[in-house]
Amino acid sequence: MKYFFLAYAIVAALVIGLLPMRGEKSPETPLRLFPDMDDQDRLDAQAPSEFFADGAGGRHPVDGTRPLGFQADGETELGGIPSYEFGGGTGYYETGGIEGYYSNGMPEELGLTEDNVVTFLRRGREVYNINCMPCHGESGDGLGVTANYGVPGIANLTLESFQQATYPDGRMFDVISNGKNNMGAYKHNIPLRDRWAVVAYVRALQLARKAPLSESSIQEAFEAQMEEQKQAAQ
């Protein structure tokens, strides 16, 4: 008898779940076991509202509000960061490739100098921590928080196979942009300049991992690695 009631409960749940299927036209709100935020408190455009004292549903923006991407005439930077770009070109800056081949080095369009390269790396760290660290980990070793949940195929960026000599900057930029395997594309979320900043920051993480424990030798190790990468890129 207990199996009869179990089977009855399963059939009843299936009937309740399948009858109010999405796509059916009805003025009534369908019964949904999992609403998924389909019904939300909102106001139609230009509709009145008793919530506000003046009875108007439409409200003026908060003082100082700017539309996303707004730039005043003549301005080219947002808070010190050049205005957002998301691609569309075919050059190295937009694709990471030159005539069908991945290349190394930061694009000239970034305008990097000794004065701004530190700020550029800090920007790379900020973007990396937001978008990449949950999977690739704080040091790039692939042991981010998602590894605790058994997410497979997370790249360990500290391995030799991901070093600049064997894994060009342009290739890393392309993977960030278009994704690979379980990793989705970020070209619609991260502007071009920020993607290159992430590449630069990952290279900094790789160099820092190779630096000896002796603090006095870190500069020499950095210069040696830079020279080695320069030779490999030639």
C-alpha positions as CSV (number, residue, x, y, z in Angstrom):
1,M,0.0,0.0,0.0
2,K,2.8,2.4,0.8
3,Y,4.1,2.1,-2.8
4,F,0.7,2.9,-4.1
5,F,0.7,6.3,-2.2
6,L,4.3,7.0,-3.4
7,A,3.3,6.3,-7.0
8,Y,0.2,8.4,-6.6
9,A,2.3,11.3,-5.2
10,I,4.7,11.1,-8.1
11,V,2.0,11.1,-10.7
12,A,0.2,14.0,-9.0
13,A,3.4,16.1,-8.9
14,L,4.0,15.4,-12.6
15,V,0.4,16.4,-13.5
16,I,0.7,19.6,-11.5
17,G,4.1,20.4,-13.0
18,L,3.2,19.7,-16.6
19,L,-0.2,21.1,-17.0
20,P,0.6,24.8,-16.5
21,M,3.3,24.7,-19.2
22,R,5.0,27.9,-20.4
23,G,3.8,29.3,-23.7
24,E,0.1,28.7,-23.1
25,K,-1.9,31.9,-23.5
26,S,-4.1,32.6,-20.5
27,P,-5.0,35.7,-18.5
28,E,-4.5,33.7,-15.3
29,T,-1.1,33.3,-13.6
30,P,0.1,29.7,-14.1
31,L,0.9,27.4,-11.2
32,R,4.7,27.0,-11.1
33,L,6.6,24.8,-8.7
34,F,9.7,26.8,-9.4
35,P,8.8,30.5,-10.2
36,D,12.5,31.4,-11.0
37,M,11.7,35.1,-10.3
38,D,9.1,35.2,-13.2
39,D,6.8,37.4,-11.1
40,Q,8.4,40.5,-9.7
41,D,7.2,43.7,-8.3
42,R,7.5,46.3,-11.0
43,L,5.8,49.2,-12.7
44,D,4.9,49.4,-16.4
45,A,6.3,52.4,-18.2
46,Q,4.5,55.7,-17.3
47,A,2.0,53.8,-15.0
48,P,0.8,55.4,-11.8
49,S,1.8,54.2,-8.4
50,E,0.2,54.7,-5.0
51,F,3.5,53.9,-3.4
52,F,4.8,57.5,-4.0
53,A,3.2,60.6,-2.6
54,D,2.7,62.2,-6.0
55,G,1.1,59.1,-7.5
56,A,3.6,58.8,-10.4
57,G,5.4,55.6,-11.0
58,G,8.2,57.1,-13.1
59,R,10.9,58.7,-11.0
60,H,13.8,61.0,-11.8
61,P,17.3,59.5,-11.6
62,V,19.3,60.0,-8.4
63,D,21.4,63.2,-8.6
64,G,24.8,62.4,-10.2
65,T,23.5,59.3,-12.1
66,R,25.2,58.7,-15.4
67,P,24.1,56.3,-18.1
68,L,26.4,53.3,-18.6
69,G,29.2,54.3,-20.9
70,F,28.3,58.0,-20.8
71,Q,31.2,60.3,-21.7
72,A,31.0,64.1,-21.5
73,D,32.2,65.9,-24.7
74,G,36.0,65.6,-25.0
75,E,36.5,63.0,-22.3
76,T,38.3,59.8,-23.1
77,E,38.7,58.2,-19.7
78,L,36.5,56.9,-17.0
79,G,38.0,57.3,-13.6
80,G,41.5,57.3,-15.1
81,I,40.8,54.2,-17.2
82,P,40.5,54.8,-21.0
83,S,37.0,54.5,-22.3
84,Y,35.5,51.0,-22.8
85,E,36.2,49.1,-26.1
86,F,34.9,45.6,-26.9
87,G,36.5,44.8,-30.2
88,G,35.4,44.9,-33.8
89,G,38.8,45.3,-35.3
90,T,41.1,42.7,-36.9
91,G,44.5,43.8,-35.6
92,Y,46.7,42.4,-32.8
93,Y,45.1,44.6,-30.2
94,E,41.6,43.2,-31.0
95,T,42.4,39.6,-31.7
96,G,45.8,38.7,-30.2
97,G,47.0,37.5,-33.6
98,I,49.1,38.8,-36.5
99,E,48.4,37.3,-39.9
100,G,46.8,34.3,-38.4
101,Y,49.5,33.6,-35.8
102,Y,49.6,34.4,-32.1
103,S,52.2,36.9,-31.0
104,N,53.8,38.1,-27.8
105,G,54.0,41.5,-26.2
106,M,51.6,44.3,-25.2
107,P,49.9,46.1,-28.1
108,E,51.0,49.7,-28.9
109,E,47.4,50.9,-28.6
110,L,47.8,50.5,-24.8
111,G,50.3,53.3,-24.7
112,L,52.3,51.7,-21.9
113,T,55.2,53.6,-20.4
114,E,57.3,53.3,-17.3
115,D,55.0,55.8,-15.6
116,N,51.7,54.0,-16.1
117,V,52.7,50.3,-16.3
118,V,52.3,49.8,-12.5
119,T,48.7,51.2,-12.7
120,F,48.1,48.9,-15.7
121,L,49.1,45.9,-13.6
122,R,47.0,47.0,-10.7
123,R,44.1,47.2,-13.1
124,G,44.9,43.7,-14.3
125,R,44.9,42.4,-10.7
126,E,41.5,44.0,-10.1
127,V,39.9,42.5,-13.2
128,Y,41.6,39.1,-12.6
129,N,40.3,38.9,-9.0
130,I,36.8,39.7,-10.1
131,N,36.6,37.4,-13.2
132,C,39.4,34.8,-13.0
133,M,40.3,34.2,-9.4
134,P,37.2,32.1,-8.5
135,C,38.4,29.4,-10.9
136,H,42.1,30.0,-11.4
137,G,42.9,30.9,-7.8
138,E,44.7,34.0,-6.4
139,S,48.1,32.8,-7.6
140,G,46.9,31.3,-10.9
141,D,47.4,27.7,-9.8
142,G,43.9,26.6,-10.7
143,L,42.9,26.1,-7.0
144,G,40.1,28.7,-6.8
145,V,36.9,28.3,-4.9
146,T,35.2,26.3,-7.8
147,A,37.9,23.6,-7.4
148,N,36.2,22.8,-4.0
149,Y,33.1,21.8,-5.9
150,G,34.7,19.5,-8.4
151,V,34.7,21.7,-11.4
152,P,37.0,20.0,-13.9
153,G,39.5,21.3,-16.4
154,I,40.6,24.4,-14.6
155,A,43.9,25.5,-16.0
156,N,46.9,25.9,-13.7
157,L,48.5,29.0,-15.2
158,T,51.7,28.5,-13.3
159,L,52.7,25.4,-15.4
160,E,55.5,25.7,-17.9
161,S,53.0,25.0,-20.7
162,F,51.4,28.4,-20.0
163,Q,54.6,30.4,-20.0
164,Q,55.1,33.1,-22.5
165,A,57.6,31.2,-24.6
166,T,55.2,28.3,-25.3
167,Y,51.8,30.0,-24.7
168,P,52.0,33.5,-26.4
169,D,50.3,36.6,-24.9
170,G,48.0,36.7,-27.9
171,R,46.8,33.2,-27.4
172,M,46.0,33.9,-23.7
173,F,44.1,37.0,-24.8
174,D,42.2,35.0,-27.4
175,V,41.1,32.4,-24.7
176,I,40.0,35.2,-22.4
177,S,38.0,36.7,-25.3
178,N,36.5,33.6,-26.8
179,G,36.7,31.0,-24.1
180,K,38.0,27.4,-24.3
181,N,36.6,24.0,-23.1
182,N,34.6,24.7,-19.9
183,M,35.7,28.4,-19.8
184,G,33.2,30.8,-21.3
185,A,34.0,33.8,-23.4
186,Y,34.6,37.1,-21.7
187,K,34.8,39.4,-24.7
188,H,31.3,40.7,-24.0
189,N,32.1,41.4,-20.3
190,I,35.6,42.7,-20.2
191,P,36.9,45.5,-22.4
192,L,39.9,45.0,-24.7
193,R,42.3,47.0,-22.5
194,D,41.2,45.1,-19.4
195,R,41.8,41.8,-21.1
196,W,45.3,42.7,-21.9
197,A,45.8,43.9,-18.4
198,V,44.8,40.5,-17.2
199,V,47.3,38.9,-19.5
200,A,50.0,41.2,-18.1
201,Y,49.0,40.4,-14.6
202,V,49.1,36.6,-15.2
203,R,52.7,37.1,-16.6
204,A,53.5,39.0,-13.4
205,L,52.2,36.1,-11.3
206,Q,54.3,33.6,-13.2
207,L,57.4,35.7,-12.8
208,A,56.7,36.2,-9.1
209,R,56.4,32.4,-8.6
210,K,59.8,31.9,-10.1
211,A,61.5,34.5,-8.0
212,P,63.9,33.2,-5.3
213,L,63.1,33.6,-1.6
214,S,66.0,36.0,-1.2
215,E,64.6,39.5,-1.6
216,S,67.9,40.8,-2.9
217,S,67.7,38.4,-5.8
218,I,64.1,39.2,-7.0
219,Q,65.2,42.1,-9.3
220,E,67.9,40.0,-10.9
221,A,65.5,37.1,-11.4
222,F,62.9,39.4,-13.0
223,E,65.5,40.9,-15.4
224,A,66.7,37.4,-16.3
225,Q,63.2,36.2,-17.0
226,M,62.4,39.2,-19.1
227,E,65.6,38.7,-21.2
228,E,64.7,35.0,-21.6
229,Q,61.2,35.8,-22.8
230,K,62.6,38.5,-25.2
231,Q,65.0,35.9,-26.7
232,A,62.1,33.4,-27.0
233,A,59.9,35.9,-28.8
234,Q,62.5,36.6,-31.5
